Amino acid sequence: MIKNISFFSAVEPDDFRFTSRVYMPNICPMCNTTLEMSPLFGFYDFDPLYRELKIPYVILKCPKCDRISFAAYEETTFEENIERTADLIAYQLYPQPTKQKEFSEDIKAKYPRFCSVYNEALLAEHNRLNEICGMGYRKALEILIKDYTIEKNPDKEEEIKKALLANCINNYIKSDKIRALSKASAWIGNDETHYEKRHIEYSIQELKLFIDAVVATIETDIAYEKATVLLSGTDANRTQPKTPRPCCDTP
């Protein structure tokens, strides 16, 4: 999510300097909930000697737990009295999130390796390893998709293991929704592994959002399968002829 944030001086609160398009964090470091954080305002410090903007910060409020945190953004420079238009990307949340992402019991049971790799990528992101965490999310996505498609196509296991992720998505996923979300995740994830990005308007935050949507859709499929088993068993019991109770012999 990108929002326009007005930045003020940390020394002179009434001294407005610029507005910037800012990538908003999508996880609360206080309650570890994935959602859209609400920005309150931004502030910065300024080095008058070198005319450099020191690390800018944005004060955030979580709409779920109502607690305050703040995000530090990449250093940049600007010319005085000229409005900023460049994007700023958060590289550190305070306090630093320490919790792992909790997946449902069904996802942990079916896709344990995906959960492990995803949380390793999340830890890298929390520790400001911005150049490698995207690769971790991309790997987690591939593990999830291949385990999912092998489950649906057990006779194609060896082919799926060797297939490119794009071919795996196009050839073995029947659900239009999962296919679209997986493909979008793969496009952004591939950008995180290459020298140049093709989809510069999308960040790791969108990659995580799409992966989370893939997981949620798979969870819906799992719930549907459980419901089908329940209903089929109930219907079978209803249609099964009842065995008459034995009558007691009259003495």
HUKASUL-V103166 format. One record per pair of residues at least 24 apart in sequence whose C-alpha atoms are under 10 Angstrom apart, sorted by the first residue. I is the first residue (numbers start at 1). J is the second residue. Records with the same first field share a line. If there is no record, write none. Layout:
BEGIN
I->J ; J
END
This chain:
BEGIN
1->25 ; 26 ; 36 ; 37 ; 202 ; 203 ; 205 ; 206
2->87 ; 88 ; 89 ; 201 ; 202
3->38 ; 39 ; 87
4->39 ; 85 ; 87
5->39 ; 40 ; 41 ; 42 ; 43 ; 58
6->40 ; 41 ; 42 ; 43 ; 58 ; 83 ; 84
7->41 ; 42 ; 43 ; 44 ; 56 ; 57 ; 58
8->41 ; 42 ; 43 ; 44 ; 45 ; 56 ; 57
9->42 ; 43 ; 44 ; 45 ; 46 ; 56
10->42 ; 43 ; 44 ; 45 ; 46 ; 56 ; 57
11->43 ; 44 ; 45 ; 46
12->43 ; 45
13->43 ; 44
15->43
16->42 ; 43 ; 81
17->43 ; 44 ; 78 ; 79 ; 80 ; 81 ; 82 ; 83 ; 84
18->42 ; 43 ; 78 ; 79 ; 80 ; 81 ; 82 ; 83 ; 84 ; 85
19->82 ; 83 ; 84 ; 85 ; 86
20->83 ; 84 ; 85 ; 86 ; 87 ; 88
21->84 ; 85 ; 86 ; 87 ; 88 ; 89
22->58 ; 73 ; 85 ; 86 ; 87 ; 88 ; 89 ; 90
23->73 ; 87 ; 88 ; 89 ; 90 ; 202 ; 203 ; 205
24->58 ; 60 ; 71 ; 88 ; 89 ; 90 ; 205
25->60 ; 70 ; 71 ; 89 ; 90 ; 91 ; 92 ; 93 ; 205
26->62 ; 205 ; 206 ; 208 ; 209
27->62 ; 93 ; 97 ; 205
28->60 ; 61 ; 62 ; 63 ; 64 ; 65 ; 67 ; 68 ; 69 ; 70 ; 93 ; 94 ; 95 ; 96 ; 97
29->62 ; 67 ; 68 ; 69 ; 70 ; 71 ; 93 ; 94 ; 95 ; 96 ; 97 ; 98 ; 99 ; 126
30->61 ; 62 ; 65 ; 66 ; 67 ; 68 ; 69 ; 93 ; 94 ; 95 ; 96 ; 97 ; 98 ; 99
31->62 ; 64 ; 65 ; 66 ; 67 ; 97 ; 99
32->62 ; 65 ; 97 ; 98 ; 99 ; 100 ; 101 ; 102
33->62 ; 63 ; 64 ; 65 ; 101 ; 102
34->62 ; 64 ; 101 ; 208 ; 209 ; 212
35->62 ; 63 ; 64 ; 209
36->61 ; 62 ; 63 ; 64
37->61 ; 62 ; 63 ; 64 ; 69
38->62 ; 63 ; 66 ; 68
39->68 ; 69 ; 70 ; 71
40->68 ; 70
41->70
42->70 ; 71 ; 72
44->72 ; 73
46->77
50->77
51->77 ; 78 ; 79 ; 80
52->76 ; 77 ; 78 ; 79 ; 80
53->77 ; 78 ; 79
56->88 ; 90
57->90 ; 92 ; 93
58->90 ; 93
59->94
60->93 ; 94
68->94 ; 95
69->93 ; 94 ; 95 ; 96
70->94 ; 95 ; 96
71->95 ; 96
87->201
89->203
90->128 ; 130
91->125 ; 126 ; 127 ; 128 ; 129 ; 130
92->125 ; 126 ; 127 ; 128 ; 129 ; 130
93->126 ; 127 ; 128
94->126
96->126 ; 127
97->122 ; 123 ; 125 ; 126 ; 127
98->122 ; 123 ; 126 ; 127
99->123 ; 126
103->212 ; 215 ; 216
104->215 ; 216 ; 219
105->219
106->218 ; 219 ; 222 ; 223
107->144 ; 215 ; 216 ; 218 ; 219 ; 222
110->144 ; 147 ; 148 ; 151
111->143 ; 144 ; 145 ; 147 ; 148
112->143 ; 144 ; 147
113->140 ; 143 ; 144 ; 147
114->139 ; 140 ; 141 ; 142 ; 143 ; 144 ; 145 ; 147
115->140 ; 141 ; 143 ; 144
116->140
117->141 ; 143 ; 144
118->143 ; 144 ; 208 ; 211
122->208
125->204
130->192 ; 204
131->192 ; 193
132->192 ; 193
133->192 ; 193 ; 204
134->188 ; 189 ; 190 ; 191 ; 192 ; 193 ; 203 ; 204 ; 205 ; 207 ; 208
135->189 ; 190 ; 191 ; 192 ; 193 ; 194 ; 204
136->189 ; 192 ; 193
137->185 ; 186 ; 189 ; 192 ; 204 ; 207 ; 208 ; 211
138->185 ; 186 ; 187 ; 188 ; 189 ; 190 ; 191 ; 192 ; 193 ; 204 ; 207 ; 208 ; 211
139->186 ; 189 ; 190 ; 193
140->189 ; 211
141->165 ; 182 ; 185 ; 186 ; 189 ; 207 ; 208 ; 210 ; 211 ; 212 ; 214 ; 215
142->166 ; 168 ; 169 ; 182 ; 185 ; 186 ; 189
144->182 ; 211 ; 214 ; 215
145->169 ; 172 ; 173 ; 178 ; 179 ; 182 ; 214 ; 215
146->172 ; 173
148->172 ; 173 ; 218
149->173 ; 174
175->217 ; 218 ; 221
177->213 ; 214 ; 217 ; 218
178->210 ; 211 ; 213 ; 214 ; 215 ; 216 ; 217 ; 218
179->214
180->210 ; 214
181->207 ; 209 ; 210 ; 211 ; 212 ; 213 ; 214 ; 215 ; 217
182->207 ; 210 ; 211 ; 213 ; 214 ; 215
183->210
184->210 ; 211
185->209 ; 210 ; 211 ; 212 ; 213 ; 214
186->210 ; 211
END
